[in-house]
Amino acid sequence: MDKAIVVSNLTKKYKLYKNSTERLLDLLTPMKFGEDFYALANVNFEANVGEVIGFIGINGSGKSTLSNIIAGIVPETSGTVTTSGQVALIAVAAGLNNELTGRDNIELKLLMLGFSKEEIKELEPEIIEFSELDQFIDQPVKSYSSGMKSRLGFSISVNVNPDILIIDEALSVGDRAFAEKSLKKMKEFKEQGKTMIFVSHSLSQMREFCDKLLWLEFGMVKDYGSVEDILPKYISFLDKWKLMSKKERLKYREHAFKIQQKMVDGETVVEKPNIDDFIEIKTQNEITEKPVSLLGHIRSGDSFIYNSPYDLNRKIPSNKYKNKVYYIKKQVVIEGKKYYLLSTKPSGIKGTIGWMDSANLSVHRHVHVDLDPKEMTFKGTGIGYNHPWGGKKDIVISNFKPLRGEKFSISRTDLVGNNVWYKGTFDGKEFWLHEKHLE
């Protein structure tokens, strides 16, 4: 098959300075100042024409650096990148001038891409319509939210019809309706046989959209292959990474950087960091405590809530706390058993009701997505809750049929497990509603 992207022995080095004086001395004197940092080290991979490649890895693994180098925005330190055709990068605010209006940015970017004034005049209405920015198109970009900037950047890039499209977290901001519209456009590109690089923390989007995954870790290629092969390994890694202590993570990083340095020095390296080697074996009586961000509800009223996980004699029945969802703020592991601290409030010490054995809770991961204001329309179904993924005692509105077609003003977006929940107001009432009940 024809190659769309070929990356060979790619390395990107930055200098880290303690202060501006060190930076100046490094430029003006023969002495060396600053510390070398390798954002990428000896990266190799190839993408065939028409493939969708997902970049995965924890924060700081080099995904955005690699995307920017492939797009020609950031120069490599060594190695080569060969691309076939025009490349467009879509990232939040990528290539946008904050001082110019949205319309001016469209014209400037198209001029830089070599479009004539006549072609720009023809393309501009399509870009503005796709972006849904309406009257904001003639406002300075510096007044845009991150979601609006992402809309503008995405709309410009997809309408110039590039051969290779790189999407770097551009769909993680803004409203879900536009994200779905963008994914539909990307699927059209996929059907047309265009090559795409997709960078996202959404593993469900990766599973749905990508053909292959490139797993980066501390600037090195950890693994590369089909989604079916790589994704289960990465999910297993993430589960272990989240449970590691700061000390364990630090040791793991230090080991990875030693391997990275060997690669940079030209040594033949076949070993790769193995997370299992750095998870310390806990003794039966060792206690580990850490903050968490979860949501959970009580499975059975026959269980107990404890004043302290260290004193299980001080307890109360959980009957009256059933049918309600709680924020889980801390977890403690004592002699191999896990306990969670429950609270009615997402932050602060107010609202805590006590500790509970994790075996008596149904728990889902809780992640804050954004605070971008948006507006969606009620489908007329679902239940509105005081808390995302609420229980019977959290119900604010139980019948949305009369509200079908009405607008819901959204102020916050959270992810519970794999479900998106929106918090907003309607007719003076504030509540949470699941994504599937809005359009």
C-alpha positions in Angstrom: 0.0 0.0 0.0 1.0 3.6 -0.6 2.5 5.3 2.5 0.9 8.6 3.6 3.2 9.2 6.6 6.7 7.8 7.3 8.4 8.8 10.5 12.0 7.6 10.9 14.2 7.8 14.0 12.4 11.0 15.0 13.8 12.9 18.0 12.8 16.2 19.5 15.0 17.9 22.2 14.2 20.9 24.3 16.3 22.8 26.7 14.8 23.3 30.2 16.2 26.4 32.1 15.7 27.3 35.8 15.4 31.0 34.9 15.8 33.5 32.1 19.4 34.2 33.1 20.4 30.6 32.4 18.7 30.8 29.0 20.6 34.0 28.1 24.0 32.6 29.3 23.4 29.4 27.2 23.0 31.6 24.1 25.9 34.0 24.7 28.6 31.9 26.3 30.4 28.7 25.3 29.4 27.1 28.6 26.4 24.8 28.6 23.4 25.8 30.7 20.0 24.2 31.1 18.9 20.5 31.0 18.2 18.5 27.9 14.6 17.2 27.7 13.6 14.8 25.0 9.9 15.1 24.2 10.4 12.4 21.5 13.2 9.8 21.3 13.8 7.6 18.2 10.1 7.4 17.1 9.4 5.2 14.1 6.0 4.4 12.5 4.3 4.4 9.1 0.7 5.1 8.1 -0.8 3.9 4.9 -3.1 6.1 2.7 -6.6 6.0 4.1 -5.7 4.7 7.6 -6.9 6.4 10.8 -4.2 6.3 13.4 -4.9 7.1 17.0 -2.2 8.5 19.3 -2.7 7.4 22.9 -0.6 7.8 26.1 -0.7 9.6 29.4 -0.2 13.3 29.6 3.4 14.3 28.7 3.9 11.2 26.5 4.7 13.3 23.3 1.4 13.0 21.4 0.9 16.7 20.6 4.6 17.2 19.9 4.5 14.4 17.3 1.3 15.8 15.8 2.9 19.3 15.5 6.0 17.9 13.8 4.0 15.8 11.3 2.0 18.9 10.5 5.2 20.9 9.9 4.5 23.4 12.8 7.4 22.3 15.0 10.8 21.3 13.6 12.4 18.0 14.5 15.8 17.8 16.2 16.8 14.8 14.2 15.2 12.1 12.1 12.8 12.5 9.2 9.1 12.9 8.5 7.7 12.2 5.0 4.1 13.0 4.2 2.2 12.6 1.0 -0.1 15.5 0.2 -1.4 18.5 2.1 -1.5 18.2 5.9 -4.0 20.1 8.2 -3.8 20.2 12.0 -6.9 20.8 14.0 -6.2 21.7 17.6 -7.7 24.2 20.0 -6.7 27.6 18.7 -4.0 26.1 16.5 -2.9 28.8 14.0 -5.4 31.4 15.1 -4.6 35.0 15.7 -6.3 36.2 18.9 -6.3 39.8 17.8 -8.2 39.2 14.6 -11.8 38.4 14.1 -13.0 34.9 13.2 -13.7 36.0 9.6 -10.2 37.6 9.3 -8.6 34.4 10.6 -10.4 32.4 7.9 -9.1 34.7 5.2 -5.6 34.7 6.6 -5.3 31.0 7.0 -6.7 30.3 3.5 -4.2 32.9 2.0 -1.3 31.1 3.8 -2.5 27.8 2.3 -2.3 29.3 -1.2 -6.0 30.0 -1.9 -6.9 32.8 -4.3 -9.3 35.7 -3.2 -12.0 34.2 -5.4 -11.6 30.7 -3.9 -11.7 32.3 -0.4 -14.8 34.2 -1.2 -16.4 30.9 -2.3 -15.3 28.9 0.7 -15.9 31.5 3.5 -19.7 31.1 3.8 -19.4 27.2 4.0 -16.8 27.5 6.8 -18.9 30.0 8.7 -22.0 27.9 8.4 -20.2 24.8 9.5 -18.7 26.6 12.5 -22.1 27.7 13.8 -20.5 30.9 15.1 -23.1 33.1 13.5 -22.7 36.7 14.8 -19.5 35.9 16.7 -17.6 35.4 13.4 -16.9 39.2 13.4 -15.8 39.3 17.0 -12.0 39.0 18.0 -10.9 35.4 18.6 -9.5 36.5 22.0 -13.2 36.8 23.2 -14.0 33.2 22.1 -14.3 30.3 24.5 -12.1 27.3 23.9 -15.0 25.5 22.3 -15.6 28.3 19.9 -11.9 28.4 18.9 -12.0 24.7 18.3 -15.1 25.1 16.1 -13.4 27.7 14.0 -10.2 25.8 13.6 -12.1 22.6 12.7 -14.3 24.3 10.2 -11.4 25.9 8.3 -9.4 22.7 8.2 -12.1 20.3 7.0 -13.3 22.7 4.4 -9.9 23.1 2.7 -10.1 19.3 2.0 -6.6 18.2 3.1 -5.0 14.9 2.2 -3.9 14.2 5.8 -6.0 15.5 8.7 -4.6 15.6 12.3 -7.1 16.1 15.0 -5.4 16.9 18.4 -8.0 17.0 21.2 -10.1 19.4 19.1 -13.3 17.4 19.9 -12.8 17.4 23.7 -14.0 21.0 24.1 -17.3 22.6 23.1 -20.8 21.1 23.0 -21.5 17.5 22.2 -23.8 18.3 19.2 -20.9 20.0 17.4 -18.5 17.1 18.3 -21.0 14.6 16.8 -21.2 16.8 13.7 -17.4 16.9 13.5 -17.2 13.1 13.9 -19.7 12.7 11.1 -17.5 14.9 8.8 -14.4 12.9 9.8 -16.2 9.6 8.9 -17.0 11.1 5.5 -13.2 11.8 5.1 -12.5 8.2 6.1 -14.9 6.9 3.5 -13.2 9.1 0.9 -9.9 7.4 1.8 -8.2 10.3 3.5 -5.4 9.6 6.1 -6.1 10.9 9.6 -4.2 11.2 12.9 -6.6 11.2 15.9 -5.3 12.4 19.3 -7.9 12.0 22.1 -8.4 10.8 25.7 -11.7 9.3 24.7 -11.1 5.6 24.4 -14.6 5.0 23.1 -14.0 7.4 20.2 -10.6 5.6 19.5 -12.4 2.2 19.4 -15.1 3.5 17.1 -13.0 5.6 14.7 -9.4 4.3 14.5 -7.8 1.5 12.5 -4.5 1.5 14.4 -3.1 2.9 17.7 0.3 4.3 18.3 1.0 4.1 22.1 3.5 6.8 23.2 5.1 6.8 26.6 7.6 9.4 27.8 8.5 10.2 24.2 9.0 6.6 23.1 6.9 4.2 21.1 5.5 1.7 23.6 3.5 -0.3 21.0 1.9 0.1 17.6 -0.8 -2.1 16.0 -4.5 -2.7 15.5 -7.1 -1.2 17.9 -8.1 -4.7 19.0 -4.6 -5.5 20.0 -3.4 -2.3 21.6 -6.5 -0.9 23.4 -6.9 -3.7 25.9 -3.2 -3.4 26.9 -3.5 0.4 27.3 -6.7 0.2 29.4 -4.9 -2.4 31.7 -1.9 0.0 31.9 -4.2 3.0 32.8 -5.9 1.0 35.6 -2.6 0.2 37.2 -1.2 3.8 36.6 -4.2 5.3 38.4 -3.6 3.1 41.5 0.1 3.8 41.7 1.5 6.1 44.4 3.6 9.2 43.6 6.7 7.3 44.7 5.9 4.4 42.3 5.2 6.7 39.4 8.4 8.6 40.0 10.5 5.4 39.9 8.7 4.3 36.8 9.4 7.7 35.1 13.1 7.6 36.1 13.5 4.1 34.7 11.8 5.1 31.4 14.0 8.2 31.0 17.1 6.0 31.5 16.0 3.8 28.6 15.2 7.0 26.6 18.7 8.3 27.2 20.2 5.0 25.9 18.2 5.4 22.7 19.3 9.0 22.3 22.9 7.9 22.7 22.5 5.4 19.9 22.5 2.3 21.9 20.4 -0.7 20.8 17.6 -0.9 23.2 15.0 -3.7 23.2 13.6 -3.3 26.7 10.6 -1.2 27.4 9.3 0.1 30.8 7.1 -2.5 32.5 4.7 -1.0 34.9 4.3 -4.2 36.8 7.9 -4.0 38.0 7.2 -0.7 39.8 4.0 -1.5 41.6 5.1 -2.2 45.1 3.7 -5.3 46.8 1.7 -4.1 49.8 1.9 -6.0 53.1 -1.3 -7.2 54.5 -1.4 -4.6 57.2 -0.2 -1.6 55.1 -2.7 1.2 54.8 -2.9 3.3 51.6 -5.1 6.4 51.4 -5.6 8.8 48.5 -8.2 11.2 47.1 -10.4 10.0 44.2 -13.1 11.4 42.0 -15.9 8.8 41.7 -19.7 8.6 42.0 -21.5 5.8 43.7 -24.8 4.6 45.1 -25.5 2.1 47.9 -26.5 -1.4 46.8 -28.2 -2.7 49.9 -29.8 -1.2 53.0 -28.3 -4.2 55.0 -24.9 -2.6 54.9 -23.3 0.0 57.3 -21.7 3.4 57.1 -18.7 3.9 59.4 -17.6 7.0 61.2 -14.0 5.9 60.5 -12.5 3.0 58.5 -10.1 2.4 61.3 -12.8 1.9 63.9 -15.6 -0.4 62.4 -17.5 -0.5 65.8 -18.8 3.0 65.3 -21.4 2.4 62.6 -25.0 3.2 61.5 -27.3 1.2 59.1 -27.3 2.6 55.5 -31.1 2.2 55.0 -31.9 5.9 55.0 -29.1 6.7 52.6 -30.3 4.4 49.9 -31.7 5.6 46.5 -29.3 8.6 46.4 -26.0 9.1 44.6 -22.9 10.3 46.5 -19.6 11.8 45.6 -16.7 9.6 46.6 -13.8 11.8 47.7 -11.3 9.4 49.3 -10.4 5.7 49.3 -8.5 3.8 52.0 -7.2 0.3 51.7 -6.8 -1.5 55.1 -5.6 -5.1 55.1 -6.6 -5.5 51.5 -10.1 -4.1 52.0 -11.2 -0.9 50.3 -13.3 1.8 51.9 -14.8 5.0 50.4 -15.6 8.3 52.0 -19.1 9.4 50.8 -20.3 13.0 50.5 -23.4 14.8 49.2 -21.2 17.6 47.8 -18.5 17.5 45.2 -15.9 19.5 47.2 -15.1 20.7 50.7 -15.6 18.9 54.0 -19.3 19.7 54.3 -21.7 17.0 53.2 -19.6 14.0 54.2 -21.7 11.2 55.7 -19.0 8.6 56.5 -17.1 5.7 55.1 -18.4 2.5 53.5 -17.0 -0.9 52.3 -16.5 -0.7 48.5 -18.2 -4.1 48.2 -21.5 -2.5 49.1 -21.3 0.3 46.5 -21.9 0.6 42.8 -19.2 2.9 41.6 -18.5 4.9 38.4 -15.5 7.1 37.5 -16.4 10.8 37.6 -14.5 13.3 35.4 -15.2 17.0 34.9 -15.1 17.8 31.2 -15.7 21.6 30.8 -17.5 24.7 31.9 -18.3 26.0 28.4 -21.9 27.4 28.3 -24.0 25.8 25.6 -27.6 25.3 24.7 -29.4 22.1 23.6 -33.0 21.0 23.0 -35.0 18.6 25.2 -36.1 15.4 23.4 -39.0 15.0 25.9 -37.5 12.0 27.7 -35.4 11.2 30.7 -35.2 12.3 34.3 -33.5 15.4 35.8 -31.4 14.9 38.9 -29.7 17.0 41.6 -26.4 15.1 40.8 -25.1 13.4 37.6 -26.4 9.8 37.4 -28.7 10.5 40.4 -31.0 8.3 42.5 -34.6 8.4 43.5 -34.0 11.0 46.1 -32.2 13.3 43.6 -35.1 13.7 41.1 -35.9 17.3 40.2 -38.0 16.7 37.1 -39.5 13.2 36.3 -41.5 14.0 33.2 -39.9 15.9 30.2 -42.7 15.3 27.7 -44.2 18.8 28.1 -40.7 20.3 27.6 -40.0 18.6 24.2 -38.4 21.2 21.9 -37.6 23.6 24.7 -34.0 24.9 25.1 -31.8 23.8 28.0 -29.1 26.2 29.1 -26.0 24.1 30.0 -23.3 25.4 32.3 -21.2 22.2 33.0 -20.3 18.9 31.4 -19.2 15.8 33.3 -18.3 12.3 32.4 -19.6 9.4 34.6 -18.1 6.2 33.4 -18.7 6.4 29.6 -21.8 8.6 30.0 -21.9 12.4 29.4 -24.1 14.4 31.8 -25.0 18.1 31.4 -25.8 20.4 34.3 -27.9 23.4 33.5 -31.1 25.4 34.2 -34.6 25.6 32.9 -37.4 27.8 34.2 -35.2 28.6 37.3 -34.5 24.9 38.1 -31.0 23.6 38.1 -30.4 19.9 37.4 -28.4 17.2 35.5 -29.6 15.4 32.4 -28.1 12.5 30.4 -26.8 13.3 26.9 -29.2 10.9 25.2 -32.2 13.0 26.3 -30.9 16.1 24.5 -30.2 17.1 20.9 
